Amino acid sequence: MSGTRMRSNPTRTINSEPESVSAFAIIDIPGQRARRYLFALLSLVTTLGGVYTMFDILSANGLNTLETVLLVLFSITFGWISMAFWSAAFGFTLQMLRLDPLSLKPLERGSDNSPIIARTAIVMPVYNEDTQRVIAGFEATLRSLEATGELAHFDFFLLSDTTQPHIAQDELKAWQQLQARLGDIGKQCFYRRREKNIGRKVGNLSEFCQRWGANYEHMIVLDADSLMTGNCLLSLVRAMQANPRAGLIQTVPIPVRQTTFFGRFVQFAAVLYSPMLATGLAFWQTDAANYWGHNAIIRLRAFMDHCGLPSLPGKAPFGGDILSHDFVEAALLRRAGWDVFLLADLEGSYEEVPCNIIDYAKRDRRWVQGNIQHLGIIDLPGLHPISRLHFLLGALAYISSFIWLLMLMLSTTDAVVRALNSNVYFTEMYQLYPSWPIAKTTQIIALILLTTLLLMGPKLLGVIVALTHRRKAFGGSWAIIKGAFTETFFAVLIAPIMMGYHAYFVVSVLLGFKVNWDSQAREGRLLPWGEAIARTAKMTLIALLWGWVTFTYSPLFFWWLLPILTGMVLGAPIVRYSSSLDWGRRCRKHGILLCPSETTEIDALETLDTLLQIPPATVPEPAQTPLLPPDNRHPMPHPPLDEYRHVDWRN
C-alpha cells in the first residue's frame, strides 16, 4: 500500500442518503470552541486552586523530596476529578433546563416518521458466551424491531468467534431452533463462525466488513449482553440519514436485569448518573465524541476506509493487537473528517454488567491494558485534540487508582517520619532558634471540603435531576433518596478495594504481564467464601500491617486513613455478601436501588425474559451449517503504524 490515502469526503451524501431535516438532525452546534475553552478554563482554575492549597500546606514546614513527589501526584489526580466534576455540572444544568447538549435547544426528540431508506446490518460479535442468553437477546432485539414494521431495511448477523467446541455446537443447535421460530423473517438473519479468532473482536468485525460491509450503509454493533429496542434502532438510523457527516453515533447503554446486591448497585448508579454525565460529555465534546464498542451505529463506508487497525510494534503493554479498539476507531473517524456524536438522551439502549466485585474487576483488568496502550499512540499525527484527551482520560481512569494508593503510602511515610521527629526542634548544630512545626489547619479543611465537593457533588446533582424530572420512573422521591444513600455508602466502602485491584492491574500491565480476554460472567451468583478470601487476602494483610504501623507511630493520621483501611480489611465479607442474590431480592422488595427498568414495562425486556424460559430443543445431529449471503468483497486496509504516522489526513 502506498504512503498516501484518499480520504472519503464527509461533506457529500453517501449512498444517496438525503440531507433531510428531522428530529435527529444535528445541523448546527453553536459555540463549539467556546464550550471547550469554558470547560478547560473551569477545570484548570479548579485544579490550580487545589494544587496551590496543597502546596501551601506542604511547604509550611519546608518541602522535601517526598512531598514534592506527593504534590506532583496530587496535581494529576486533582486535575482528573476537576474535569469530571465540571462535565457533570454542565450535564446537570442542561438536564435541569431540558436542553439538548448539542444544539442547546429544548429537547424535542418526539416521534420521527421520516422514511428509512438505508440498509443497516445489526451485528453481534460473540466469544464463548452463554448461548441461551446470546440467542435470547438477539431475538428480543429482532422482535422489537419487527414490531415497528421496518424490519425489511435490516439484516441481523451473529458473528461467532467461539473457540470451545461444545459451545460452538450449542450455538448451531440454538440457531436452528431460532430459525424455526422466526419463519420467513429468518431469511434476514445469518450466523457465521470463524474457526480462528484472529485479531479478537477487531478481526471478527473486520472480516464481516470485508465480506458483506459493502451491502449496507450502516452497521449497529451489539455486545453479547446488549439489548436495543426497535424504536432506538430506528432513531439511530434516522439520525444517520439526517446527518450525512456523521461517521458514528453512540448511545448510552443502561444496565438491566441485575439480581445480586452488587449488580443492582452498579445498575442503579448507572441509570441515576450516566444520562447526566453523558449530557455533560456531549456538551463539550460536540462532534468529537467517543465510541464505547457497542450499542452504536457506524457508517460502514467511513469505517471501512479509515478504521482498519494495525498491530502495534513491540511488546505489551504498548505493542501487539490494539485491545481497546473502540477509542481508536472513533479517533480515526474524527481524524478523517467524520463527526462522532453521543446521543445522551436516547432511550432503549441496554446492556448487562458483571454481578459481583471479582467478575467486575476481571473485566477492568482487560480495560486497564487496553487504555494504557492508548498512551503509546496518543502522538499519532492528525488526531483531534479531543481524541487525544479521550486517550489520556481513559488511561487516567485506572492509573489514578495507582496514583491515589501511592499518594496514601507516601503520606503515611511522611506522617510517620514527622511523628518520629516531632520533638526535634533544633535540626542544625548551631541553630539559634527552634523550628516550630506550622499547621495550616484552615487550608487543610478547605482542601478536604473542596475535594469532597468534587468527588461527591456529581452524585448530589444526579439525585436532584432525578427528583425533579424522573421521580415516577424510580418509584418516587423516597425510593430515590434510599437508593442514593445506599449507593453512596457502598461506593465509599468498596472504593479502597477497587483502588487496590486497579493499582495491582496497572503495575502488572506495566511489567508486561499478559492479559486474557475471556468471556464475561454476567448471571447472578453467590461467591463462595474460599474465592472471596483468596481474592482479597493479600489486600487485607497489607491493610492490617499498614494500619498497625500508622496507629503505632502516627495515631492522628491513622484516623484519617480508617475509611480506606476499613474497606480493605473487610474485603472478603464485602465481596461475599455483595454478591448475594438474597440481598438483591430484599433490596428490590423494599424499594432500594429501584430502577426505571423495574417500574416500567419495557416490551423488549419482557420478551427477553420470556425467551430465556424456552428450554433448548433437541436438534438432529449434526446441526446444519447455516447459509450465508454471497460474499461482496471490499478491502479494509490496515496499514502498519508507521504508515499511519506518515499519512497526510488533511488531503
C-alpha positions in Angstrom: 0.0 0.0 0.0 1.3 3.5 -0.8 2.1 6.1 1.8 -0.9 8.3 1.0 -4.5 7.6 1.1 -7.5 9.4 -0.4 -10.0 10.1 2.4 -13.7 10.0 1.9 -15.3 13.4 1.7 -17.8 13.5 4.6 -19.5 16.6 3.2 -21.1 14.8 0.4 -24.0 12.4 0.5 -23.0 8.8 0.9 -25.0 6.2 -0.9 -27.7 8.6 -1.8 -28.8 9.3 1.8 -30.8 12.6 1.8 -29.7 15.6 3.9 -33.2 15.7 5.3 -34.1 17.7 8.4 -35.7 15.5 11.1 -35.9 15.4 14.9 -32.4 13.9 14.9 -30.8 16.4 12.5 -27.7 18.0 14.1 -27.5 20.9 11.6 -25.7 23.4 13.9 -23.7 23.1 17.0 -23.3 26.6 18.3 -20.2 27.8 20.1 -18.1 24.6 19.9 -14.8 26.3 20.7 -16.3 28.5 23.4 -17.7 25.3 25.1 -14.3 23.6 25.1 -12.5 26.7 26.3 -15.0 27.2 29.1 -14.6 23.5 30.1 -10.9 23.8 30.0 -10.8 27.1 31.9 -13.0 25.9 34.7 -11.1 22.7 35.1 -7.8 24.4 35.0 -8.8 27.1 37.6 -10.2 24.5 39.9 -7.1 22.4 39.6 -4.7 25.3 40.2 -6.7 26.3 43.2 -6.5 22.8 44.7 -2.8 22.4 43.8 -1.8 25.8 45.3 -3.6 25.0 48.5 -1.8 21.6 48.7 1.5 23.4 48.0 0.8 25.9 50.8 0.1 23.1 53.3 3.2 21.0 52.4 5.6 23.9 52.1 4.7 25.4 55.5 7.5 23.3 57.2 9.8 23.0 54.2 9.1 21.0 51.1 11.2 17.8 51.0 11.7 15.4 48.1 8.9 13.1 49.2 6.4 15.9 49.5 7.4 17.3 46.1 6.6 13.9 44.5 3.3 13.9 46.5 2.4 17.3 45.2 3.0 16.2 41.5 0.8 13.1 42.0 -1.8 15.1 43.7 -1.9 17.6 40.8 -2.6 14.7 38.3 -5.5 13.2 40.3 -7.0 16.6 41.3 -7.0 17.7 37.7 -8.8 14.5 36.7 -11.6 14.8 39.3 -11.9 18.5 38.5 -12.6 17.7 34.8 -15.1 15.0 35.9 -16.9 17.5 38.2 -17.3 20.2 35.6 -18.5 17.8 33.0 -21.2 16.6 35.4 -22.0 20.3 36.2 -22.7 21.0 32.5 -24.8 17.9 32.3 -26.8 18.9 35.4 -27.5 22.4 34.0 -28.7 21.1 30.6 -30.8 18.3 32.1 -32.5 20.7 34.6 -33.3 23.1 31.7 -34.3 20.2 29.4 -31.9 21.4 26.7 -30.2 19.3 24.0 -26.4 19.2 24.7 -25.5 19.6 21.0 -28.0 22.2 19.7 -28.7 23.8 23.1 -32.4 23.9 22.0 -35.3 22.4 24.0 -35.4 18.6 23.8 -37.8 17.6 21.1 -36.8 14.0 20.4 -40.5 13.0 19.9 -41.7 10.8 17.1 -39.8 11.0 13.9 -41.5 9.3 11.0 -39.1 10.2 8.2 -38.7 7.2 5.9 -36.0 4.6 6.5 -34.2 4.2 3.1 -30.8 2.9 4.2 -29.8 -0.7 4.6 -28.4 -1.5 8.0 -26.7 -4.6 9.4 -27.1 -5.3 13.1 -24.1 -7.4 14.2 -23.4 -9.2 17.4 -19.9 -10.5 17.9 -19.7 -13.3 20.5 -16.9 -15.3 22.1 -17.5 -18.3 24.2 -20.7 -16.8 25.7 -23.8 -18.2 27.3 -25.6 -19.5 24.2 -29.1 -19.2 25.6 -28.6 -15.6 26.7 -27.0 -14.6 23.4 -29.8 -16.1 21.3 -32.5 -14.7 23.5 -31.0 -11.2 23.4 -30.5 -11.4 19.6 -34.1 -12.5 19.1 -35.6 -10.0 21.5 -33.9 -7.1 19.7 -35.1 -8.5 16.4 -38.7 -8.9 17.6 -38.8 -5.4 18.9 -37.7 -4.1 15.5 -40.2 -6.3 13.8 -42.9 -4.7 15.8 -42.1 -1.3 14.3 -42.9 -2.6 10.8 -39.4 -1.5 9.5 -37.6 -4.9 9.7 -37.2 -5.1 5.9 -34.4 -2.5 6.0 -32.3 -4.5 8.3 -30.3 -7.8 8.4 -29.0 -9.4 11.6 -25.7 -11.2 11.9 -24.4 -13.3 14.8 -20.7 -13.3 14.4 -19.2 -16.1 16.5 -15.5 -16.3 17.5 -16.3 -19.2 19.8 -13.3 -21.5 20.3 -14.8 -24.1 22.7 -16.3 -27.0 20.6 -19.2 -27.7 22.9 -20.3 -24.0 22.9 -20.0 -23.9 19.1 -22.2 -26.9 18.8 -24.7 -25.3 21.2 -24.7 -22.2 19.1 -25.5 -24.2 15.9 -28.4 -26.0 17.7 -29.8 -22.8 19.2 -29.5 -21.1 15.8 -31.6 -23.9 14.1 -34.2 -23.6 16.9 -34.2 -19.8 16.4 -34.7 -20.2 12.6 -37.7 -22.5 13.2 -39.3 -19.8 15.5 -38.6 -16.9 13.1 -40.1 -18.5 9.9 -39.8 -16.2 6.9 -38.0 -13.4 8.7 -35.2 -15.8 9.5 -34.0 -15.2 5.9 -32.8 -11.8 7.2 -30.7 -13.5 10.0 -27.2 -15.0 9.5 -24.8 -17.0 11.7 -21.1 -17.1 10.9 -18.4 -18.8 13.0 -14.7 -18.2 12.4 -12.5 -21.2 13.1 -9.6 -19.0 14.1 -10.4 -15.8 16.0 -7.5 -13.8 14.6 -7.5 -10.3 15.9 -10.2 -10.9 18.6 -13.3 -8.7 18.2 -11.5 -6.3 15.8 -10.7 -9.2 13.4 -14.3 -10.5 13.8 -15.8 -7.2 12.7 -13.1 -6.6 10.1 -14.0 -9.9 8.3 -17.7 -9.0 8.3 -16.9 -5.6 6.8 -14.7 -7.1 4.1 -17.2 -9.8 3.1 -20.6 -8.0 3.4 -20.0 -4.4 4.5 -20.4 -3.1 1.0 -24.1 -4.3 1.1 -25.0 -1.8 3.8 -24.8 1.9 4.6 -24.7 1.3 8.4 -23.7 -1.2 11.0 -25.1 -1.3 14.5 -22.8 -3.1 16.9 -24.2 -5.1 19.8 -22.4 -6.8 22.6 -23.3 -10.4 23.6 -25.3 -8.9 26.5 -26.8 -6.0 24.6 -30.4 -5.3 24.0 -31.9 -2.5 22.0 -35.5 -1.6 21.3 -36.8 -1.3 17.8 -37.5 2.4 18.3 -34.0 3.0 19.5 -32.6 1.3 16.4 -34.8 3.3 14.1 -33.8 6.5 15.9 -30.1 5.8 15.2 -30.7 5.1 11.5 -32.8 8.3 11.2 -30.1 10.2 12.9 -27.5 8.9 10.5 -29.7 9.7 7.5 -30.3 13.2 8.8 -26.6 13.8 9.4 -24.5 12.8 6.4 -21.3 14.0 8.0 -21.8 11.6 10.9 -19.4 8.6 11.0 -20.6 7.2 14.3 -23.3 7.8 16.8 -23.0 6.4 20.3 -25.9 5.7 22.7 -25.7 5.4 26.5 -26.2 1.7 27.4 -28.1 1.3 30.7 -27.6 -1.8 32.8 -30.7 -4.0 33.3 -31.7 -7.4 34.8 -29.4 -7.3 37.8 -30.2 -9.7 40.7 -27.3 -9.5 43.1 -26.8 -6.6 45.5 -23.6 -5.6 43.7 -25.3 -5.8 40.3 -28.2 -3.7 41.5 -25.7 -1.2 42.9 -24.0 -0.8 39.6 -27.3 -0.7 37.7 -28.8 2.0 40.0 -25.6 4.1 39.8 -25.6 3.9 36.0 -29.2 4.8 35.4 -29.1 7.6 38.0 -25.9 9.3 37.0 -25.0 8.2 33.4 -27.6 10.3 31.5 -26.4 13.4 33.3 -22.7 12.6 32.8 -23.2 11.7 29.2 -25.1 15.0 28.6 -22.1 16.9 30.0 -19.7 15.0 27.8 -21.8 15.6 24.7 -21.9 19.3 25.5 -18.1 19.9 25.3 -17.1 17.0 23.1 -19.7 18.0 20.5 -18.7 16.3 17.2 -15.6 14.6 18.6 -17.3 12.2 21.0 -16.0 8.7 21.9 -17.0 5.1 20.9 -17.6 2.6 23.7 -17.5 -0.5 21.4 -21.2 -1.4 21.3 -24.8 -0.1 21.2 -23.7 2.4 18.5 -24.3 2.9 14.8 -21.4 3.3 12.4 -21.3 4.5 8.8 -19.7 1.5 7.1 -18.1 3.3 4.2 -16.2 5.6 6.6 -15.4 2.8 9.0 -14.0 0.5 6.2 -12.0 3.3 4.7 -10.3 4.6 7.8 -10.7 2.1 10.8 -8.6 -0.9 9.7 -6.3 -1.3 12.8 -2.7 -2.3 12.6 -0.8 -4.4 15.0 1.4 -2.2 17.1 5.2 -2.8 17.1 6.9 -4.0 20.3 5.7 -6.0 23.3 3.0 -5.4 25.8 1.7 -3.1 27.2 2.1 -0.8 24.2 2.7 -3.4 21.4 0.6 -6.1 19.7 -3.1 -6.0 18.8 -5.0 -2.8 19.7 -7.1 -4.1 22.6 -9.5 -1.2 23.4 -10.2 -0.6 19.7 -13.3 1.5 20.2 -11.5 4.6 21.3 -9.0 4.3 18.4 -11.7 3.8 15.8 -13.6 6.9 17.0 -10.3 8.9 16.8 -9.5 7.7 13.3 -13.0 8.5 12.1 -12.7 12.0 13.6 -9.2 12.4 12.1 -10.6 11.6 8.7 -13.2 14.4 9.0 -16.2 12.4 10.1 -18.3 13.6 13.0 -18.7 11.4 16.1 -21.8 12.1 18.3 -23.1 11.0 21.6 -26.9 11.0 21.9 -27.2 11.2 25.6 -31.0 11.3 25.8 -31.8 8.4 23.5 -33.7 5.7 25.4 -33.9 2.0 24.7 -30.2 1.0 24.8 -29.4 -1.6 27.4 -26.7 -4.0 28.5 -25.8 -6.2 31.4 -22.8 -6.0 33.8 -20.8 -8.4 35.9 -22.8 -9.3 39.0 -20.0 -9.3 41.6 -16.9 -7.4 42.5 -14.5 -10.1 41.4 -16.0 -10.5 37.9 -16.2 -6.7 37.6 -12.6 -6.4 38.5 -11.7 -9.1 35.9 -13.4 -7.0 33.2 -11.5 -4.0 34.4 -8.2 -5.9 34.1 -8.7 -6.1 30.4 -9.7 -2.5 30.1 -6.6 -1.4 32.1 -4.2 -2.8 29.5 -6.3 -1.5 26.6 -6.5 2.0 27.9 -2.8 2.2 28.9 -1.9 1.0 25.4 -3.5 4.2 24.1 -0.7 6.3 25.6 1.6 4.7 23.0 -0.4 6.1 20.1 -1.6 9.4 21.6 1.0 11.2 19.4 -0.4 9.9 16.1 -0.4 13.0 13.8 -3.7 14.5 12.7 -5.7 13.4 15.7 -8.3 15.8 17.0 -7.3 17.3 20.4 -10.4 15.8 22.0 -9.5 12.4 20.7 -6.1 12.7 22.4 -7.9 13.7 25.6 -10.1 10.6 25.3 -6.9 8.5 25.3 -5.4 10.4 28.2 -8.5 10.3 30.4 -9.2 6.7 29.6 -5.8 5.7 30.9 -6.0 8.0 33.9 -9.3 6.4 34.9 -7.3 3.4 36.0 -3.8 4.9 36.6 -5.4 7.4 39.0 -6.1 4.4 41.4 -2.4 3.6 41.4 -1.6 7.2 42.0 -4.1 7.5 44.9 -2.6 4.4 46.5 0.9 5.7 46.0 -0.1 9.1 47.5 -1.5 7.4 50.5 1.6 5.3 51.0 3.8 8.4 50.6 1.6 10.4 53.0 1.9 7.6 55.5 5.7 7.6 55.2 5.7 11.4 55.6 3.4 11.3 58.7 5.5 8.6 60.4 8.8 10.4 59.7 7.3 13.7 61.0 5.9 11.9 64.1 9.4 10.4 64.9 10.9 13.9 64.6 8.1 15.7 66.2 10.1 16.6 69.3 13.3 17.6 67.4 13.2 21.4 67.2 16.9 22.0 66.6 17.9 20.3 63.4 21.2 22.1 62.8 24.4 22.2 65.0 24.5 26.0 65.6 20.8 26.7 65.3 19.8 29.7 67.5 16.0 29.4 67.4 13.9 26.3 67.4 12.0 25.2 64.3 8.4 25.1 65.5 6.0 23.0 63.2 3.4 25.0 61.4 -0.1 23.6 60.9 -2.2 25.1 58.1 -5.5 23.9 59.7 -7.7 26.3 57.7 -6.1 25.3 54.4 -6.3 21.6 55.2 -10.1 21.9 56.0 -10.7 23.9 52.8 -8.9 21.3 50.7 -10.8 18.5 52.2 -14.1 20.3 51.6 -13.1 21.1 48.0 -12.1 17.5 47.3 -15.3 16.2 48.8 -17.3 18.6 46.7 -15.6 17.5 43.5 -16.0 13.8 44.3 -19.5 13.7 45.8 -21.0 16.7 44.0 -21.9 14.9 40.8 -23.8 12.3 42.9 -25.9 15.0 44.6 -26.6 16.7 41.2 -27.7 13.4 39.8 -30.2 12.9 42.7 -31.5 16.5 42.2 -32.2 15.8 38.4 -33.9 12.5 39.3 -36.1 14.1 42.0 -37.0 16.9 39.5 -37.7 15.0 36.3 -37.7 11.3 37.0 -39.4 10.6 40.3 -42.0 8.3 38.9 -39.5 6.2 36.9 -37.5 5.5 40.1 -40.6 4.6 42.2 -40.9 8.0 43.9 -38.8 10.5 45.8 -38.3 8.3 48.8 -37.1 5.4 46.7 -34.5 7.8 45.0 -33.3 9.0 48.4 -33.0 5.5 49.8 -31.2 4.2 46.7 -28.8 7.2 46.6 -27.9 6.8 50.2 -27.3 3.1 49.8 -25.3 3.5 46.6 -23.1 6.3 48.1 -22.4 4.4 51.3 -21.5 1.2 49.4 -19.4 3.1 46.8 -17.3 4.6 49.6 -17.0 1.2 51.2 -15.7 -0.6 48.1 -13.6 2.3 46.8 -10.5 1.1 48.6 -11.0 -2.5 47.2 -11.3 -1.3 43.7 -8.3 1.1 44.2 -6.2 -1.9 45.3 -7.3 -4.0 42.3 -6.7 -1.3 39.8 -3.3 -0.4 41.2 -2.3 -4.0 41.0 -3.6 -4.2 37.4 -1.7 -1.1 36.4 1.6 -2.4 37.8 1.1 -5.8 36.2 0.4 -4.2 32.9 3.5 -2.0 33.0 5.5 -5.1 33.9 4.3 -6.7 30.7 2.1 -9.5 32.2 -0.2 -10.9 29.6 -3.9 -10.2 29.7 -6.5 -12.9 28.8 -9.7 -11.7 27.1 -12.1 -14.3 28.2 -15.9 -14.2 28.1 -17.6 -12.4 31.0 -19.8 -14.0 33.6 -23.0 -11.9 33.9 -25.6 -14.1 35.6 -26.0 -13.7 39.3 -24.0 -16.0 41.6 -23.1 -16.0 45.3 -19.3 -16.1 45.6 -18.1 -18.9 47.9 -16.0 -17.8 50.9 -13.0 -19.5 49.5 -12.9 -17.4 46.4 -13.7 -14.2 48.3 -10.9 -14.8 50.7 -8.4 -15.8 48.1 -9.1 -12.7 46.0 -8.8 -10.3 49.0 -6.3 -11.9 51.4 -3.2 -10.0 50.3 -5.0 -6.8 50.4 -6.3 -7.4 53.9 -2.9 -8.4 55.2 -1.4 -5.2 53.7 -4.1 -3.1 55.2 -3.7 -4.6 58.7 0.1 -4.0 58.6 -0.4 -0.5 57.2 -2.9 0.3 60.0 -0.7 -1.1 62.7 2.3 1.0 61.6 0.3 4.1 61.3 -1.6 3.7 64.6 1.7 3.0 66.4 3.7 5.9 65.1 1.1 8.5 64.0 -2.3 7.8 65.7 -3.8 11.1 64.3 -3.1 10.1 60.7 -4.5 6.6 61.4 -7.9 8.0 62.0 -7.7 9.8 58.6 -6.8 6.5 57.0 -9.5 4.5 58.8 -12.2 4.7 56.0 -9.6 3.4 53.5 -8.3 0.6 55.8 -11.8 -0.5 56.7 -12.8 -1.4 53.2 -9.6 -3.3 52.6 -9.7 -5.2 55.9 -13.3 -6.2 55.3 -12.6 -7.1 51.7 -13.7 -10.8 51.9 -17.1 -10.3 53.6 -17.8 -7.3 51.4 -17.1 -9.3 48.2 -19.0 -12.3 49.5 -22.2 -10.6 50.8 -22.4 -8.1 47.9 -22.7 -11.0 45.5 -25.8 -12.2 47.4 -28.9 -12.8 45.4 -31.0 -12.7 48.6 -29.7 -9.2 49.4 -30.6 -8.2 45.9 -34.1 -9.5 46.2 -34.6 -7.8 49.6 -33.5 -4.5 48.2 -36.0 -4.7 45.4 -38.8 -5.8 47.7 -38.2 -2.8 49.9 -37.7 -0.3 47.0 -34.0 0.1 47.5 -31.8 0.6 44.4 -35.0 0.5 42.3 -34.6 1.4 38.6 -36.9 2.5 35.8 -36.5 -0.9 34.0 -38.2 -2.4 37.1 -41.0 0.2 37.5 -41.9 0.5 33.8 -42.9 -2.2 31.3 -40.4 -2.5 28.5 -41.5 -4.9 25.8 -38.0 -5.9 24.7 -37.0 -6.8 28.2 -40.2 -8.8 28.8 -39.6 -10.6 25.5 -36.0 -11.4 26.6 -37.2 -12.9 29.9 -39.8 -15.0 28.1 -37.3 -16.3 25.6 -34.9 -17.3 28.4 -37.5 -19.6 29.7 -37.6 -21.7 26.5 -35.7 -24.9 27.0 -33.1 -26.0 24.5 -34.6 -28.0 21.7 -33.4 -31.4 20.6 -31.8 -30.8 17.2 -30.8 -33.7 14.9 -27.0 -34.4 14.9 -25.1 -33.0 13.4 -26.6 -29.5 13.3 -26.7 -28.0 9.9 -24.3 -25.3 8.9 -26.3 -22.1 8.3 -26.4 -20.5 4.9 -24.6 -17.1 4.4 -25.2 -14.3 1.9 -22.8 -14.3 -1.1 -19.5 -12.5 -0.5 -19.3 -9.0 -1.8 -15.6 -8.4 -1.1 -14.4 -4.9 -0.3 -10.9 -4.2 1.2 -10.5 -2.7 4.6 -6.9 -1.5 4.7 -5.0 -1.8 8.0 -1.5 -0.4 7.3 1.3 -0.7 9.9 1.6 2.1 12.5 4.5 3.8 10.7 2.3 4.3 7.7 -0.5 5.7 9.9 2.1 8.2 11.2 3.1 9.4 7.7 -0.3 9.7 6.1 -1.4 13.3 5.4 -5.0 13.1 6.5 -5.8 16.7 5.6 -5.7 16.0 1.9 
